[in-house]
Amino acid sequence: MELFVIIFGLTAALCWGTADFSGGFATKRSGVLTVAIISQATGIILLIAAALAFSESVPSTTDMLWGASAGLAGGMGVLALYHALSVEKMGIVAPVTAVMSALIPVVFGMITEGLPDTSQLIGFLFALIGVWLISRDHESSKIELQKLKLPCLAGTGFGMFMILIDQVQAEGIFWPLVGARMATIPTFIIVAYFMKQTKVPDIRYLPIILLAGIFDTGGNLFYALAAQAGRLDIAAVLTSLYPAVTVLLAWMFLKEKLVYRQWAGIIFTMAAVVLIA
């Protein structure tokens, strides 16, 4: 079963890394809440269609409430992350968010499931080091504490999402994730209304916003599958490798250079996957 944890976890990292690249790109040109609402709405349409296509049974009210709770936590993370990406450099936002989102479920998993194997613990350490190296701001070795607030909030939200969605007992996963979106979308709309951020985005940026929603939904889905297939902490650490994807996409499409520190980080993350496996 741990093979499935690795496959699902790495797929989730691929999806979330792509979603962050797309969402961050769109947020710089459109409002944070607008991007969040459209991307979340895209996700709920896909999830409902998938649940109906696979004839998935509607889970219990308890499972739907766990899904909604996870959605609210993850929604807080999305808003904090997108806002941070719009005002700060990815090199500061990405590592703190990723490390926080991994640390919370790892600690929870160790408390509830006991310590994993020594090689896996070393793999966790390598993964955290790799995430940090990949995403560090290459222009400066210093980080201002003031700039860590939003990334820490985002990471906390994502970490809580990982813990809460793992509490779902149903075999199906689409409907609980629908429950998550049903909690976040109305919340985002209310916040957008009171903050007067209801401006419709430029049609040119709609495809990239939709792409962010599609990949974010894929990340949530594959993480939930990874958490069901094995240990929560292993799933959390593997999915926290997503900044590597974001950095590589920026290198490919935005022509951002990878410095030696970031290449070293990629090597660390590859070693982490081997050790965790």
C-alpha positions in Angstrom: 0.0 0.0 0.0 2.9 2.4 0.6 3.6 2.4 -3.1 0.2 3.9 -3.7 1.0 6.6 -1.0 4.1 7.5 -2.9 2.4 7.6 -6.3 -0.6 9.6 -5.1 1.5 11.9 -2.9 3.9 12.8 -5.8 0.9 13.3 -8.1 -0.7 15.6 -5.6 2.6 17.5 -5.4 2.7 17.8 -9.2 -0.9 19.1 -9.2 -0.4 21.6 -6.3 2.8 22.9 -7.7 1.2 23.6 -11.0 -1.9 25.1 -9.3 0.4 27.5 -7.3 2.2 28.6 -10.4 -1.1 29.2 -12.2 -2.8 30.8 -9.3 0.2 33.0 -8.4 0.5 34.2 -12.0 -3.2 35.0 -12.2 -3.3 36.7 -8.8 -0.7 39.2 -9.8 -3.1 40.4 -12.6 -6.5 39.8 -10.9 -7.9 40.1 -7.4 -7.0 37.4 -4.8 -10.6 36.6 -4.0 -11.7 36.6 -7.6 -9.1 34.1 -8.5 -9.9 32.0 -5.4 -13.7 32.0 -6.1 -13.4 31.0 -9.8 -10.8 28.3 -9.1 -12.9 26.8 -6.3 -16.1 27.0 -8.4 -14.2 25.1 -11.2 -13.2 22.5 -8.6 -16.7 21.9 -7.3 -18.1 21.4 -10.9 -15.4 18.8 -11.6 -15.9 17.0 -8.3 -19.7 16.7 -8.7 -19.3 15.5 -12.2 -16.8 12.9 -11.1 -18.9 11.8 -8.2 -21.9 11.3 -10.5 -19.8 9.6 -13.2 -18.4 7.1 -10.8 -21.8 6.6 -9.0 -20.2 7.4 -5.7 -22.5 7.1 -2.7 -23.2 10.2 -0.7 -21.3 9.8 2.6 -22.7 10.4 6.1 -23.4 13.9 7.4 -20.4 13.5 9.7 -18.0 12.8 6.7 -19.5 15.8 4.8 -18.9 18.0 7.9 -15.3 16.8 8.1 -15.0 17.7 4.4 -16.5 21.2 5.1 -14.1 21.7 8.0 -11.2 20.7 5.8 -12.4 23.1 3.2 -12.6 26.1 5.5 -9.0 25.4 6.7 -7.8 24.9 3.2 -9.7 28.0 2.0 -7.9 30.1 4.6 -4.6 28.6 3.3 -5.5 29.5 -0.3 -6.4 33.1 0.4 -3.3 33.6 2.5 -1.1 31.9 -0.1 -2.5 33.8 -3.1 -2.3 37.1 -1.3 1.3 36.3 -0.2 2.2 35.4 -3.8 0.8 38.7 -5.0 2.8 40.9 -2.6 5.9 38.8 -1.8 8.5 36.8 -3.7 7.9 33.1 -4.3 11.3 32.4 -2.8 10.0 33.5 0.6 6.4 32.3 0.3 7.0 28.8 -1.0 9.4 27.3 1.5 7.6 28.6 4.6 4.2 27.5 3.3 5.5 24.0 2.3 7.4 23.4 5.5 4.5 24.5 7.7 2.0 22.4 5.7 4.2 19.4 6.1 5.2 19.9 9.7 1.6 20.0 11.2 0.4 16.7 9.8 3.8 15.0 10.4 3.6 15.9 14.1 0.0 14.8 14.2 0.8 11.5 12.5 3.7 10.8 14.8 1.4 11.4 17.8 -1.5 9.2 16.5 0.4 6.5 14.5 3.8 6.4 16.2 7.2 7.1 14.7 7.9 5.8 11.1 11.1 3.9 10.1 14.5 5.6 10.6 15.0 5.9 6.8 11.7 7.6 6.4 12.5 10.0 9.2 15.7 10.9 7.4 13.7 11.2 4.2 11.4 13.7 5.9 14.4 15.8 6.9 15.8 15.7 3.4 12.4 16.7 2.0 12.2 19.7 4.3 15.8 20.7 3.4 15.1 20.3 -0.3 11.9 22.4 -0.2 13.8 25.1 1.6 16.7 25.1 -0.8 14.5 25.0 -3.9 12.4 27.9 -2.9 14.9 30.2 -1.2 15.1 33.7 -2.6 18.4 33.7 -4.5 18.8 37.5 -4.2 19.2 37.5 -0.5 20.1 35.0 2.2 18.1 36.9 4.8 14.4 36.6 5.5 12.4 39.2 7.3 10.1 37.9 10.0 7.3 40.3 8.9 7.2 38.5 5.5 6.6 35.1 7.2 3.1 35.8 8.6 1.0 35.1 5.5 3.1 32.0 4.4 2.8 30.6 8.0 -0.9 31.2 7.9 -1.2 29.5 4.5 0.9 26.5 5.6 -1.2 26.2 8.8 -4.4 26.1 6.7 -3.1 23.5 4.3 -1.7 21.4 7.2 -5.1 21.4 8.9 -6.8 20.5 5.6 -4.5 17.4 5.4 -5.5 16.4 9.0 -9.2 17.1 8.7 -9.8 15.4 5.3 -8.0 12.3 6.6 -10.8 12.0 9.2 -13.3 11.1 6.5 -14.3 7.4 7.0 -16.2 6.9 3.7 -14.5 4.9 0.9 -15.5 7.5 -1.6 -13.6 10.8 -1.8 -15.4 13.0 -4.3 -18.4 14.0 -2.2 -16.3 14.9 0.9 -14.3 17.2 -1.3 -17.5 18.7 -2.7 -18.4 19.4 1.0 -15.1 21.2 1.3 -15.9 23.4 -1.7 -19.4 24.0 -0.5 -17.9 25.6 2.7 -15.2 27.7 1.0 -17.1 29.2 -2.0 -19.9 31.0 0.1 -17.2 32.1 2.5 -15.1 33.6 -0.2 -18.1 35.3 -1.8 -19.1 36.9 1.5 -15.6 38.1 2.2 -15.3 39.5 -1.4 -18.6 41.3 -1.0 -17.6 43.0 2.2 -14.1 43.8 1.0 -15.6 45.1 -2.3 -13.4 42.8 -4.4 -16.1 41.5 -6.8 -14.5 42.8 -10.0 -14.7 40.4 -12.9 -11.2 39.4 -14.1 -9.9 40.2 -17.6 -11.0 37.5 -20.0 -7.4 37.0 -21.0 -6.6 35.6 -17.6 -9.6 33.3 -17.2 -7.9 30.2 -18.7 -5.0 30.4 -16.3 -7.5 30.8 -13.4 -9.4 27.8 -14.5 -6.2 25.9 -14.8 -5.4 26.8 -11.2 -8.8 25.4 -10.1 -8.4 22.2 -12.1 -4.9 21.4 -10.7 -5.8 22.5 -7.1 -8.7 20.1 -7.2 -6.4 17.3 -8.6 -4.0 18.0 -5.7 -6.8 17.7 -3.1 -8.0 14.5 -4.7 -4.7 12.8 -4.9 -3.7 13.9 -1.4 -6.9 12.5 0.0 -6.2 9.2 -1.8 -2.6 9.2 -0.5 -3.8 9.8 3.1 -6.3 6.9 2.7 -3.7 4.5 1.3 -1.1 4.9 4.1 0.4 7.0 6.8 -0.7 10.6 7.1 2.8 11.9 7.7 4.3 10.2 4.6 1.5 11.6 2.4 2.0 15.1 3.9 5.7 15.2 3.3 5.5 13.8 -0.3 2.9 16.4 -1.2 4.9 19.2 0.4 7.5 18.7 -2.4 5.2 20.8 -4.7 7.5 23.9 -4.6 9.9 22.0 -6.8 7.2 21.9 -9.5 6.5 25.6 -9.1 10.1 26.5 -9.5 10.7 24.3 -12.5 7.6 25.7 -14.2 8.8 29.3 -13.6 12.2 28.2 -15.0 10.5 26.7 -18.1 7.8 29.3 -18.9 9.0 32.5 -17.2 12.7 31.9 -17.9 13.5 32.3 -14.2 17.0 31.0 -13.5 17.7 28.1 -11.2 20.8 28.8 -9.0 23.0 26.1 -7.6 21.2 26.2 -4.3 17.9 25.2 -6.0 19.5 22.4 -8.0 20.9 21.1 -4.7 17.3 21.3 -3.4 16.0 19.2 -6.2 18.7 16.5 -5.5 17.6 16.5 -1.8 14.0 16.1 -2.8 14.8 13.2 -5.1 16.8 11.6 -2.3 13.9 12.2 0.0 11.5 10.2 -2.2 13.9 7.3 -2.3 14.3 7.3 1.5 10.6 7.6 2.2 9.9 4.8 -0.3 
